[in-house]
Amino acid sequence: MKRALSVPAALLAFFLAQEASADYEVWLWAENRVPIVRADKPTFPRIDLRVYAESRLNGRSDGLHQSFLRTGPLFFLTDFLFIGVQGTIYADRLASGAFDQEARFEFEPNFFGRIGDFTWNDRNRFEARFREAETRYRYRNQLRINYAPKGAKWMPFVWDEVLVDLSGLGLNQNRALIGLARQLNPTTRLDAGFMLRSREEASGWVHDRVFFAALFFDVAPPGK
């Protein structure tokens, strides 16, 4: 029930936010899953190598604000669970205009499945975040639901993600998104959508409007 209420709560916060605190952003990313061990279905013993790149642009940085590069194996343990073990290099622009770098180790159990015409994915990501000045720990949970009848080319979807700092700050960010996916071919999907990101700053909560677009590349199973 708490997760079900998180999206409308975030939307309410959006309308109550001070306009001066908000920003407009564009997030662009691409993810490629390279086969290491392939199976006919996404289940054991399948292993993929994830290669992920992302850039984020916004007004308060006059352009590029954050950049990510993530890679690591995905281990499919059953037909409803895979686990990612990955490293990420991340840089963000400081108020001075300089970029600060962070290295992350991430452990990521993903539960997934289908119920009728709907598919879902529940991503749990545990992060160790290393910077020169400090090391912090964080937990993230993203629940995504797609309306995706078998064979569909167009797939509306929603997701909500909560981010909890485990080093003392607690819940300090929420991301609620509505979008539309297009299956371009059997191995390539384009997602686009609009996100409301709520983040806690020293002055209180601020609420950014984000346009996002993503390309997902996969490789067909043997014989396809």
PASEBA-1860 file (N, C-alpha, C; in nm, 3 decimals):
! residues 224
1> MKRALSVP> 0.083/-0.120/0.000/0.000/0.000/0.000/0.087/0.126/0.000 ~ 0.198/0.125/0.075/0.286/0.240/0.078/0.342/0.271/-0.060 ~ 0.383/0.165/-0.133/0.434/0.186/-0.268/0.325/0.238/-0.359 ~ 0.201/0.187/-0.342/0.092/0.231/-0.428/0.063/0.378/-0.408 ~ 0.085/0.431/-0.287/0.057/0.571/-0.259/0.173/0.662/-0.292 ~ 0.291/0.607/-0.322/0.409/0.691/-0.342/0.399/0.778/-0.466 ~ 0.340/0.725/-0.575/0.328/0.805/-0.697/0.234/0.923/-0.678 ~ 0.108/0.903/-0.630/0.023/1.020/-0.609/0.080/1.117/-0.507
9> AALLAFFL> 0.152/1.067/-0.406/0.213/1.157/-0.308/0.319/1.244/-0.374 ~ 0.397/1.183/-0.464/0.500/1.260/-0.534/0.436/1.364/-0.625 ~ 0.325/1.328/-0.691/0.257/1.424/-0.777/0.199/1.540/-0.697 ~ 0.147/1.512/-0.579/0.098/1.618/-0.492/0.212/1.712/-0.454 ~ 0.326/1.655/-0.420/0.442/1.738/-0.386/0.483/1.826/-0.503 ~ 0.469/1.773/-0.623/0.500/1.848/-0.745/0.419/1.978/-0.751 ~ 0.291/1.970/-0.726/0.205/2.089/-0.736/0.229/2.185/-0.620 ~ 0.278/2.135/-0.509/0.303/2.222/-0.394/0.442/2.283/-0.396
17> AQEASADY> 0.528/2.234/-0.487/0.667/2.278/-0.487/0.678/2.424/-0.526 ~ 0.780/2.491/-0.476/0.809/2.627/-0.518/0.876/2.621/-0.655 ~ 0.826/2.701/-0.748/0.878/2.696/-0.884/1.027/2.730/-0.887 ~ 1.069/2.819/-0.798/1.210/2.861/-0.799/1.303/2.747/-0.763 ~ 1.251/2.645/-0.694/1.336/2.534/-0.650/1.350/2.426/-0.756 ~ 1.260/2.426/-0.854/1.256/2.318/-0.951/1.353/2.343/-1.066 ~ 1.381/2.236/-1.140/1.464/2.248/-1.259/1.407/2.155/-1.366 ~ 1.448/2.179/-1.489/1.411/2.093/-1.600/1.535/2.020/-1.646
25> EVWLWAEN> 1.522/1.888/-1.668/1.638/1.807/-1.700/1.608/1.715/-1.817 ~ 1.714/1.668/-1.881/1.707/1.566/-1.985/1.803/1.455/-1.947 ~ 1.752/1.331/-1.941/1.834/1.215/-1.912/1.835/1.125/-2.036 ~ 1.953/1.086/-2.079/1.970/1.000/-2.196/2.058/0.883/-2.157 ~ 2.011/0.761/-2.189/2.098/0.647/-2.159/2.083/0.536/-2.261 ~ 2.181/0.447/-2.260/2.180/0.329/-2.347/2.233/0.212/-2.267 ~ 2.169/0.096/-2.285/2.213/-0.027/-2.217/2.223/-0.139/-2.318 ~ 2.335/-0.208/-2.315/2.359/-0.322/-2.404/2.388/-0.444/-2.318
33> RVPIVRAD> 2.321/-0.556/-2.349/2.346/-0.681/-2.278/2.413/-0.778/-2.373 ~ 2.538/-0.806/-2.344/2.621/-0.890/-2.429/2.620/-1.031/-2.374 ~ 2.588/-1.132/-2.455/2.579/-1.269/-2.403/2.715/-1.327/-2.365 ~ 2.719/-1.386/-2.247/2.835/-1.466/-2.206/2.796/-1.614/-2.209 ~ 2.689/-1.647/-2.140/2.628/-1.780/-2.148/2.481/-1.759/-2.182 ~ 2.434/-1.815/-2.293/2.298/-1.790/-2.338/2.208/-1.911/-2.311 ~ 2.081/-1.882/-2.288/1.978/-1.984/-2.273/1.860/-1.943/-2.361 ~ 1.774/-2.038/-2.393/1.659/-2.009/-2.478/1.564/-1.909/-2.411
41> KPTFPRID> 1.559/-1.908/-2.279/1.474/-1.819/-2.203/1.559/-1.747/-2.098 ~ 1.508/-1.635/-2.046/1.585/-1.565/-1.942/1.579/-1.637/-1.809 ~ 1.657/-1.743/-1.798/1.663/-1.822/-1.677/1.799/-1.890/-1.671 ~ 1.828/-1.963/-1.563/1.955/-2.033/-1.545/1.979/-2.129/-1.663 ~ 2.099/-2.131/-1.722/2.226/-2.073/-1.675/2.266/-1.945/-1.747 ~ 2.172/-1.864/-1.789/2.205/-1.744/-1.867/2.290/-1.647/-1.785 ~ 2.393/-1.591/-1.850/2.476/-1.484/-1.795/2.497/-1.380/-1.904 ~ 2.469/-1.255/-1.872/2.492/-1.144/-1.964/2.596/-1.049/-1.904
49> LRVYAESR> 2.660/-0.974/-1.991/2.744/-0.862/-1.948/2.669/-0.734/-1.979 ~ 2.637/-0.658/-1.877/2.569/-0.529/-1.896/2.672/-0.419/-1.920 ~ 2.649/-0.338/-2.023/2.729/-0.218/-2.049/2.630/-0.102/-2.061 ~ 2.646/-0.004/-1.974/2.545/0.101/-1.959/2.614/0.236/-1.956 ~ 2.562/0.332/-2.031/2.613/0.469/-2.029/2.497/0.565/-2.018 ~ 2.517/0.674/-1.944/2.409/0.771/-1.923/2.467/0.911/-1.910 ~ 2.394/1.008/-1.964/2.427/1.150/-1.948/2.303/1.223/-1.901 ~ 2.320/1.321/-1.812/2.210/1.402/-1.762/2.245/1.549/-1.780
57> LNGRSDGL> 2.151/1.624/-1.836/2.170/1.765/-1.861/2.061/1.844/-1.790 ~ 2.096/1.963/-1.740/1.995/2.047/-1.676/2.034/2.194/-1.683 ~ 1.938/2.278/-1.647/1.958/2.421/-1.656/2.054/2.475/-1.553 ~ 2.051/2.423/-1.429/2.135/2.480/-1.324/2.283/2.453/-1.348 ~ 2.315/2.359/-1.438/2.454/2.331/-1.474/2.490/2.386/-1.612 ~ 2.394/2.451/-1.677/2.417/2.504/-1.812/2.462/2.395/-1.909 ~ 2.406/2.275/-1.894/2.442/2.166/-1.984/2.466/2.038/-1.907 ~ 2.576/1.970/-1.937/2.604/1.840/-1.876/2.621/1.853/-1.726
65> HQSFLRTG> 2.545/1.773/-1.653/2.552/1.774/-1.506/2.610/1.645/-1.450 ~ 2.571/1.530/-1.506/2.616/1.402/-1.454/2.642/1.306/-1.570 ~ 2.737/1.216/-1.549/2.769/1.115/-1.650/2.804/0.985/-1.579 ~ 2.754/0.872/-1.635/2.772/0.740/-1.573/2.827/0.641/-1.676 ~ 2.909/0.549/-1.629/2.947/0.430/-1.705/2.940/0.312/-1.610 ~ 2.858/0.211/-1.644/2.833/0.097/-1.555/2.855/-0.031/-1.634 ~ 2.921/-0.129/-1.571/2.937/-0.259/-1.636/2.951/-0.368/-1.532 ~ 2.908/-0.487/-1.571/2.918/-0.602/-1.482/2.826/-0.713/-1.528
73> PLFFLTDF> 2.843/-0.835/-1.475/2.762/-0.949/-1.519/2.624/-0.952/-1.455 ~ 2.528/-1.008/-1.530/2.394/-1.036/-1.481/2.377/-1.187/-1.476 ~ 2.351/-1.242/-1.359/2.335/-1.386/-1.340/2.187/-1.419/-1.327 ~ 2.132/-1.494/-1.422/1.992/-1.537/-1.416/1.985/-1.667/-1.336 ~ 1.922/-1.660/-1.219/1.917/-1.775/-1.129/1.791/-1.857/-1.148 ~ 1.679/-1.793/-1.183/1.553/-1.861/-1.210/1.483/-1.785/-1.321 ~ 1.359/-1.824/-1.352/1.282/-1.751/-1.453/1.209/-1.631/-1.393 ~ 1.242/-1.594/-1.266/1.185/-1.473/-1.207/1.288/-1.390/-1.131
81> LFIGVQGT> 1.417/-1.425/-1.139/1.519/-1.353/-1.064/1.652/-1.354/-1.138 ~ 1.709/-1.235/-1.157/1.850/-1.226/-1.194/1.919/-1.127/-1.101 ~ 2.051/-1.142/-1.088/2.130/-1.058/-0.997/2.242/-0.993/-1.076 ~ 2.249/-0.860/-1.066/2.360/-0.787/-1.125/2.467/-0.760/-1.021 ~ 2.592/-0.776/-1.062/2.708/-0.743/-0.978/2.795/-0.652/-1.065 ~ 2.804/-0.526/-1.031/2.861/-0.432/-1.126/2.937/-0.319/-1.058 ~ 3.020/-0.252/-1.139/3.090/-0.134/-1.096/3.046/-0.016/-1.181 ~ 3.046/0.102/-1.121/3.003/0.224/-1.189/3.104/0.335/-1.162
89> IYADRLAS> 3.137/0.410/-1.266/3.213/0.533/-1.253/3.117/0.647/-1.283 ~ 3.114/0.744/-1.196/3.014/0.850/-1.203/3.082/0.983/-1.179 ~ 3.044/1.085/-1.253/3.097/1.219/-1.232/2.982/1.318/-1.232 ~ 2.989/1.418/-1.143/2.887/1.523/-1.143/2.954/1.659/-1.130 ~ 2.885/1.758/-1.188/2.939/1.893/-1.189/2.907/1.962/-1.056 ~ 3.010/2.019/-0.992/2.992/2.093/-0.868/2.949/2.236/-0.897 ~ 2.912/2.307/-0.791/2.872/2.447/-0.808/2.985/2.530/-0.866 ~ 3.109/2.489/-0.842/3.226/2.562/-0.894/3.244/2.543/-1.044
97> GAFDQEAR> 3.175/2.444/-1.101/3.190/2.412/-1.242/3.281/2.293/-1.267 ~ 3.358/2.253/-1.165/3.446/2.137/-1.178/3.365/2.009/-1.159 ~ 3.418/1.897/-1.211/3.353/1.767/-1.196/3.419/1.690/-1.082 ~ 3.335/1.626/-1.001/3.381/1.538/-0.894/3.347/1.395/-0.934 ~ 3.436/1.301/-0.903/3.418/1.162/-0.947/3.385/1.072/-0.830 ~ 3.300/0.972/-0.859/3.261/0.873/-0.760/3.269/0.735/-0.823 ~ 3.319/0.638/-0.748/3.318/0.498/-0.791/3.216/0.423/-0.705 ~ 3.141/0.331/-0.768/3.039/0.258/-0.696/3.054/0.107/-0.719
105> FEFEPNFF> 3.026/0.033/-0.614/3.005/-0.111/-0.627/2.857/-0.136/-0.601 ~ 2.793/-0.214/-0.690/2.648/-0.233/-0.682/2.611/-0.381/-0.686 ~ 2.523/-0.419/-0.596/2.466/-0.554/-0.592/2.317/-0.539/-0.616 ~ 2.263/-0.607/-0.720/2.132/-0.571/-0.772/2.043/-0.692/-0.800 ~ 1.967/-0.741/-0.703/1.866/-0.844/-0.731/1.746/-0.784/-0.806 ~ 1.705/-0.848/-0.914/1.590/-0.807/-0.994/1.489/-0.920/-0.999 ~ 1.367/-0.894/-0.953/1.257/-0.989/-0.967/1.170/-0.944/-1.084 ~ 1.124/-1.038/-1.166/1.048/-1.001/-1.284/0.946/-1.109/-1.316
113> GRIGDFTW> 0.846/-1.073/-1.397/0.746/-1.173/-1.434/0.637/-1.113/-1.521 ~ 0.538/-1.194/-1.552/0.423/-1.154/-1.633/0.295/-1.197/-1.564 ~ 0.194/-1.106/-1.566/0.060/-1.137/-1.518/-0.036/-1.093/-1.628 ~ -0.086/-1.189/-1.707/-0.174/-1.155/-1.818/-0.102/-1.068/-1.920 ~ -0.159/-0.951/-1.950/-0.100/-0.860/-2.048/0.003/-0.765/-1.986 ~ 0.029/-0.780/-1.857/0.122/-0.690/-1.788/0.251/-0.763/-1.753 ~ 0.364/-0.695/-1.768/0.491/-0.743/-1.717/0.539/-0.647/-1.609 ~ 0.624/-0.697/-1.520/0.671/-0.615/-1.409/0.816/-0.650/-1.377
121> NDRNRFEA> 0.885/-0.554/-1.316/1.022/-0.574/-1.271/1.041/-0.497/-1.141 ~ 1.092/-0.566/-1.040/1.121/-0.502/-0.911/1.272/-0.507/-0.890 ~ 1.337/-0.392/-0.907/1.483/-0.384/-0.898/1.525/-0.335/-0.760 ~ 1.612/-0.410/-0.696/1.667/-0.373/-0.566/1.818/-0.353/-0.583 ~ 1.864/-0.233/-0.556/2.006/-0.204/-0.578/2.070/-0.155/-0.448 ~ 2.174/-0.225/-0.405/2.252/-0.186/-0.288/2.384/-0.128/-0.338 ~ 2.415/-0.005/-0.296/2.530/0.067/-0.349/2.629/0.101/-0.238 ~ 2.757/0.079/-0.265/2.867/0.137/-0.187/2.927/0.246/-0.275
129> RFREAETR> 2.931/0.370/-0.226/2.966/0.487/-0.307/3.096/0.548/-0.252 ~ 3.201/0.541/-0.331/3.333/0.581/-0.286/3.375/0.714/-0.349 ~ 3.399/0.813/-0.265/3.459/0.939/-0.307/3.584/0.962/-0.224 ~ 3.665/1.057/-0.266/3.790/1.085/-0.195/3.763/1.125/-0.050 ~ 3.653/1.200/-0.029/3.627/1.253/0.104/3.553/1.154/0.195 ~ 3.475/1.060/0.137/3.392/0.974/0.220/3.342/0.854/0.140 ~ 3.289/0.756/0.214/3.220/0.641/0.157/3.078/0.638/0.215 ~ 2.979/0.626/0.126/2.841/0.622/0.170/2.773/0.497/0.112
137> YRYRNQLR> 2.661/0.459/0.176/2.587/0.340/0.134/2.441/0.380/0.110 ~ 2.381/0.314/0.008/2.245/0.350/-0.030/2.170/0.226/-0.079 ~ 2.039/0.227/-0.055/1.949/0.124/-0.109/1.848/0.193/-0.199 ~ 1.820/0.131/-0.315/1.723/0.183/-0.410/1.626/0.071/-0.449 ~ 1.498/0.108/-0.461/1.398/0.012/-0.508/1.316/0.076/-0.618 ~ 1.314/0.011/-0.734/1.236/0.060/-0.847/1.138/-0.049/-0.889 ~ 1.009/-0.015/-0.888/0.905/-0.105/-0.936/0.852/-0.050/-1.067 ~ 0.863/-0.130/-1.174/0.817/-0.090/-1.306/0.708/-0.187/-1.352
145> INYAPKGA> 0.600/-0.131/-1.408/0.490/-0.211/-1.462/0.465/-0.167/-1.606 ~ 0.463/-0.265/-1.698/0.441/-0.240/-1.839/0.311/-0.304/-1.885 ~ 0.236/-0.232/-1.968/0.124/-0.295/-2.037/0.181/-0.349/-2.168 ~ 0.203/-0.480/-2.174/0.280/-0.540/-2.282/0.219/-0.673/-2.325 ~ 0.105/-0.670/-2.393/0.051/-0.795/-2.449/0.155/-0.862/-2.538 ~ 0.154/-0.993/-2.544/0.254/-1.064/-2.624/0.246/-1.019/-2.769 ~ 0.363/-0.984/-2.824/0.370/-0.937/-2.961/0.348/-0.788/-2.978 ~ 0.321/-0.714/-2.869/0.294/-0.571/-2.879/0.420/-0.495/-2.921
153> KWMPFVWD> 0.401/-0.392/-3.002/0.510/-0.304/-3.042/0.517/-0.179/-2.954 ~ 0.399/-0.129/-2.912/0.392/-0.013/-2.825/0.351/-0.057/-2.685 ~ 0.423/-0.010/-2.582/0.400/-0.058/-2.446/0.405/0.059/-2.348 ~ 0.290/0.108/-2.303/0.290/0.209/-2.196/0.346/0.149/-2.067 ~ 0.408/0.232/-1.987/0.464/0.182/-1.861/0.469/0.294/-1.758 ~ 0.479/0.254/-1.633/0.502/0.346/-1.522/0.608/0.284/-1.432 ~ 0.680/0.370/-1.361/0.766/0.317/-1.255/0.773/0.420/-1.143 ~ 0.810/0.368/-1.025/0.842/0.454/-0.912/0.966/0.398/-0.844
161> EVLVDLSG> 1.058/0.487/-0.810/1.182/0.446/-0.745/1.205/0.531/-0.621 ~ 1.233/0.464/-0.509/1.271/0.533/-0.385/1.419/0.510/-0.361 ~ 1.488/0.613/-0.309/1.631/0.607/-0.281/1.651/0.639/-0.134 ~ 1.715/0.546/-0.062/1.732/0.559/0.082/1.881/0.559/0.114 ~ 1.931/0.671/0.167/2.070/0.679/0.210/2.084/0.605/0.343 ~ 2.172/0.504/0.344/2.191/0.420/0.463/2.301/0.473/0.555 ~ 2.356/0.590/0.521/2.463/0.649/0.601/2.414/0.768/0.683 ~ 2.282/0.772/0.708/2.230/0.871/0.800/2.123/0.963/0.746
169> LGLNQNRA> 2.110/0.979/0.614/2.014/1.073/0.559/1.875/1.013/0.542 ~ 1.866/0.881/0.531/1.737/0.816/0.514/1.679/0.839/0.375 ~ 1.547/0.833/0.364/1.480/0.854/0.236/1.503/0.998/0.192 ~ 1.571/1.017/0.079/1.600/1.154/0.035/1.578/1.176/-0.114 ~ 1.512/1.078/-0.180/1.481/1.101/-0.320/1.370/1.004/-0.364 ~ 1.284/1.051/-0.453/1.183/0.967/-0.515/1.171/1.005/-0.662 ~ 1.151/0.904/-0.749/1.138/0.927/-0.892/1.013/0.856/-0.941 ~ 0.917/0.934/-0.991/0.793/0.879/-1.045/0.788/0.911/-1.194
177> LIGLARQL> 0.763/0.809/-1.277/0.773/0.828/-1.421/0.657/0.758/-1.492 ~ 0.612/0.822/-1.600/0.517/0.762/-1.692/0.577/0.769/-1.831 ~ 0.568/0.659/-1.908/0.636/0.658/-2.037/0.572/0.562/-2.136 ~ 0.633/0.558/-2.252/0.588/0.473/-2.361/0.710/0.408/-2.425 ~ 0.705/0.276/-2.441/0.814/0.201/-2.503/0.772/0.156/-2.642 ~ 0.869/0.151/-2.732/0.847/0.102/-2.868/0.950/-0.007/-2.897 ~ 0.901/-0.127/-2.929/0.989/-0.237/-2.969/1.026/-0.216/-3.115 ~ 1.149/-0.170/-3.139/1.191/-0.136/-3.274/1.218/-0.260/-3.358
185> NPTTRLDA> 1.274/-0.362/-3.294/1.297/-0.492/-3.357/1.311/-0.593/-3.244 ~ 1.330/-0.721/-3.272/1.332/-0.820/-3.163/1.439/-0.796/-3.057 ~ 1.541/-0.717/-3.089/1.651/-0.699/-2.993/1.671/-0.555/-2.948 ~ 1.588/-0.462/-2.992/1.609/-0.321/-2.961/1.478/-0.257/-2.918 ~ 1.482/-0.184/-2.804/1.363/-0.116/-2.753/1.398/0.029/-2.720 ~ 1.308/0.120/-2.754/1.323/0.262/-2.722/1.219/0.298/-2.617 ~ 1.263/0.357/-2.508/1.174/0.408/-2.403/1.182/0.560/-2.401 ~ 1.069/0.625/-2.378/1.067/0.770/-2.359/0.960/0.802/-2.256
193> GFMLRSRE> 0.983/0.906/-2.177/0.884/0.938/-2.076/0.913/1.067/-2.004 ~ 0.824/1.097/-1.909/0.835/1.217/-1.826/0.841/1.175/-1.680 ~ 0.939/1.229/-1.609/0.963/1.193/-1.469/0.950/1.315/-1.379 ~ 0.892/1.294/-1.263/0.899/1.390/-1.154/0.999/1.335/-1.053 ~ 1.110/1.404/-1.037/1.209/1.364/-0.937/1.202/1.459/-0.818 ~ 1.180/1.404/-0.699/1.178/1.481/-0.575/1.306/1.448/-0.499 ~ 1.382/1.551/-0.463/1.510/1.531/-0.393/1.519/1.626/-0.276 ~ 1.576/1.576/-0.167/1.586/1.656/-0.046/1.717/1.734/-0.046
201> EASGWVHD> 1.708/1.865/-0.034/1.824/1.952/-0.023/1.824/2.016/0.116 ~ 1.929/2.093/0.146/1.939/2.157/0.277/1.820/2.250/0.302 ~ 1.768/2.310/0.195/1.658/2.405/0.208/1.521/2.336/0.208 ~ 1.518/2.205/0.187/1.392/2.132/0.181/1.383/2.051/0.053 ~ 1.264/2.000/0.022/1.243/1.917/-0.096/1.227/2.005/-0.220 ~ 1.295/1.965/-0.327/1.278/2.029/-0.457/1.234/1.923/-0.557 ~ 1.170/1.968/-0.664/1.100/1.876/-0.753/1.133/1.910/-0.897 ~ 1.209/1.823/-0.961/1.256/1.846/-1.098/1.166/1.776/-1.197
209> RVFFAALF> 1.147/1.840/-1.315/1.075/1.780/-1.426/1.179/1.726/-1.524 ~ 1.170/1.598/-1.555/1.274/1.532/-1.632/1.215/1.463/-1.754 ~ 1.271/1.492/-1.872/1.241/1.413/-1.991/1.351/1.308/-2.004 ~ 1.312/1.184/-2.028/1.413/1.081/-2.041/1.389/0.998/-2.166 ~ 1.498/0.949/-2.225/1.492/0.858/-2.338/1.602/0.754/-2.321 ~ 1.570/0.630/-2.355/1.666/0.520/-2.335/1.655/0.420/-2.449 ~ 1.769/0.364/-2.487/1.777/0.256/-2.584/1.830/0.132/-2.515 ~ 1.760/0.020/-2.531/1.802/-0.109/-2.477/1.833/-0.203/-2.593
217> FDVAPPGK> 1.954/-0.260/-2.590/1.997/-0.355/-2.692/2.017/-0.490/-2.627 ~ 1.961/-0.594/-2.687/1.980/-0.730/-2.639/2.026/-0.814/-2.757 ~ 2.053/-0.938/-2.733/2.094/-1.031/-2.839/1.996/-1.147/-2.840 ~ 1.948/-1.185/-2.957/1.848/-1.292/-2.967/1.907/-1.425/-2.917 ~ 1.823/-1.511/-2.859/1.869/-1.644/-2.818/1.918/-1.724/-2.937 ~ 1.994/-1.830/-2.914/2.043/-1.913/-3.025/1.929/-1.964/-3.112 ~ 1.951/-1.959/-3.244/1.854/-2.010/-3.337/1.745/-1.914/-3.376 ~ 1.744/-1.793/-3.315/1.641/-1.693/-3.345/1.686/-1.605/-3.463
END
